[in-house]
């Protein structure tokens, strides 16, 4: 076991729902996660502040570059990507931080290194009001919000599926009608043969179909900065 894996294992042993949005949402079901996924979702061990993943997406992006450009003034920056390519290097940084209600939230930044230029996607996860759910605030402006239902797959992977969507405008939180809404699904797993973490995500609209996708693999480590 590497130093980073040892630290992760030590950290997961002391992890609690107060330190991880995923553990808070899953509750007792977190024990059904395979060990590598559990260490990943448990968050950084004592002394570390950021988790860093680096890998390659087999495929990533959106085929609707025109629509995404039109939607940007509404949803804000660092949410929609305007390229669709294969073998896309990427980097993700996960930072736990206090949320406005005093609990924990997870702030994530992703860099898609397309051949046409780097694009950035950011979001925040907070513990949801309903058991088993998370609030997902998307983009730098956080104008789009999803309610994610969390569960554990038979393979011990973490799965998140959106159930409702809102558009936020100042203090207003407007439910999106189905034709304008999206359904997101994300699965965080582990490839035991290759010894690396896996990610699969898709965002679909009931009218246009697949709006955005990314799937691939990555290595993960923690740093103190």
WOKABEL-V836640 format. One record per residue. N is the residue number from 1. OMEGA is omega in whole degrees, -180 to 180 (NA if undefined). Layout:
n & omega
N & OMEGA
N & OMEGA
//
This chain:
n & omega
1 & -179
2 & 179
3 & -180
4 & 179
5 & 178
6 & 178
7 & 179
8 & -180
9 & 178
10 & -180
11 & -178
12 & 179
13 & -179
14 & -175
15 & 180
16 & 178
17 & 179
18 & -178
19 & -176
20 & 177
21 & -178
22 & 178
23 & 179
24 & -179
25 & -175
26 & -177
27 & -177
28 & 180
29 & 179
30 & 179
31 & 179
32 & 177
33 & 174
34 & -170
35 & -177
36 & 178
37 & 178
38 & 178
39 & -180
40 & -175
41 & -179
42 & 177
43 & -174
44 & 175
45 & -180
46 & 179
47 & 179
48 & -176
49 & -176
50 & 173
51 & -176
52 & 175
53 & 177
54 & -178
55 & -176
56 & 171
57 & 174
58 & 174
59 & -178
60 & 172
61 & -177
62 & 177
63 & -177
64 & -176
65 & 179
66 & 180
67 & -179
68 & 177
69 & 179
70 & -177
71 & -175
72 & 179
73 & -180
74 & -174
75 & 179
76 & -175
77 & 172
78 & 176
79 & -176
80 & 177
81 & -173
82 & 177
83 & 176
84 & -174
85 & 173
86 & 178
87 & -177
88 & 174
89 & 179
90 & 177
91 & 176
92 & 174
93 & 180
94 & -179
95 & 172
96 & -180
97 & 176
98 & 176
99 & -179
100 & -180
101 & 177
102 & 177
103 & -179
104 & 170
105 & 180
106 & 179
107 & -176
108 & 174
109 & 179
110 & 175
111 & 175
112 & -176
113 & 178
114 & 177
115 & 179
116 & 180
117 & -179
118 & 176
119 & -172
120 & -180
121 & -178
122 & 173
123 & 180
124 & 175
125 & 175
126 & 178
127 & -178
128 & 180
129 & 179
130 & 178
131 & 177
132 & -176
133 & 173
134 & 171
135 & -179
136 & 179
137 & -168
138 & 177
139 & -180
140 & -180
141 & 180
142 & -178
143 & 179
144 & -180
145 & 176
146 & 168
147 & -176
148 & 174
149 & -177
150 & 172
151 & -178
152 & -179
153 & 176
154 & 179
155 & -180
156 & 178
157 & 175
158 & 178
159 & 177
160 & -179
161 & -178
162 & 180
163 & 179
164 & -179
165 & 179
166 & 169
167 & -177
168 & 178
169 & -175
170 & 179
171 & 180
172 & 178
173 & -169
174 & 177
175 & 179
176 & 175
177 & -174
178 & -179
179 & -179
180 & -175
181 & 176
182 & 173
183 & -178
184 & 175
185 & -179
186 & 176
187 & 175
188 & -176
189 & -179
190 & 177
191 & -175
192 & -179
193 & -180
194 & -180
195 & -179
196 & 180
197 & 178
198 & 179
199 & 176
200 & -178
201 & 176
202 & 177
203 & -176
204 & 173
205 & -176
206 & -178
207 & -174
208 & 179
209 & -175
210 & -178
211 & -177
212 & 178
213 & 166
214 & 178
215 & -179
216 & -175
217 & 178
218 & 169
219 & -173
220 & 179
221 & 177
222 & 176
223 & -175
224 & -175
225 & NA
//
